[in-house]
Amino acid sequence: MSGTVSVRVGKDSLNEISWLSREEKRKKSEVLREVLEKGLGQKRLEIALERYRNGEATAAKAAKIAGIPLSRFFDVLFEKKMEFNYTVEDFREDLKGLG
């Protein structure tokens, strides 16, 4: 399903969009869709990391929230130098979620 959304953007953002469009020789709408997708993915990752950090989600649940494979989530934890807490209970809970 697709839909149309109207949004006002500031002059600086509009200039950025125009520059990207010219630079990549693509329509502004294509550039905006790509930027939006990337931004949404980044926001999901931020939420997942926060929930993981606060103990509200296991690594597997956080990876699911972020929409990435668990192995990639582990890589992100390492890249961000975040503490890795994964207990036997977390493992059991994640296994239940697989069924």
N, C-alpha and C positions, 0 to 999 in steps of 0.2 A: 504494500500500500504506500502510496506517496501522497503528498499534499503540498500546499503552498503556505508559506509563512512570510509575513511581512515584518521587517525589523528596521529600525532606524540605527544607523551607525554613524559614529563621529567622522569628522573630516579626515583625521589621521588614518583611521581604519579604511575609509573609502579610498584614500590615496594608496594604501598598502595593497588593497584588493586590485586596484587598477594597475599598479606596478607589477604584481604577480601575474595578472592576466596578460599584460604585454610581454613580460619576460618569458613566460611559458607558451605564448601564442595560443592561449585558450580563452574561452568565454568566461566572463566574470562569474556566471552561475556555476560553471564547472569548478572553478577555483574555490568558490564559496562552499560547495558541497564537499570537496576534499578537505578543506580546512575545518569545516564543521565536524566531519567524521573523525578527524584526528583529534580535535578538541574534546569531543564526546568520549573518545577512548581514553584520553588523558584524564578527564574528570572521573570516569569510572575507576581508573587505576588509583587516583587520589583517594577516593572513597574506600576502595578495597584496602589500601595501605593503612588508612586511619582505623578502619574496623579491626584489621589484624593487629595493629599497634595497641589498640585498646582492649584486646582480648575478646572482641565481639564476634570474631570470625576466625576459623582455622585457616591455615594456608590454602587448603583446597577450596573452602568457601570463598575466600578472598579472591582467589584466581578466577572462580566462576563469576563473581561480581565484576571483576575487571574484564572478563571476556577473553582471557588468555589461558594457555596451557599452564598447568601447575609448574612444570619445569621452567617456563619463562618467568613465572611469579618468583620462584626461588632466585633466578638470575637478578631480578629487580631488587629483591631484598639484599642480595650481595652487593649490587651496584650502589645502593643507597646506604650501605653499611648498617642495615637494620638488624637488630637481634633476631636470631632464628629460634623461635619457641615452638616446638612441635612435640607434644607428649604422646604417650601410648594411647591415652584417652582421645586425643585429637585424631590419631590414626584410626581408631575404632569408629569414631563418629564419621569420619570421612568415608570409611568403608561402607557404613550403613547408607550413606548418600549415593553410593554407586549402584545399589541394588534396586 
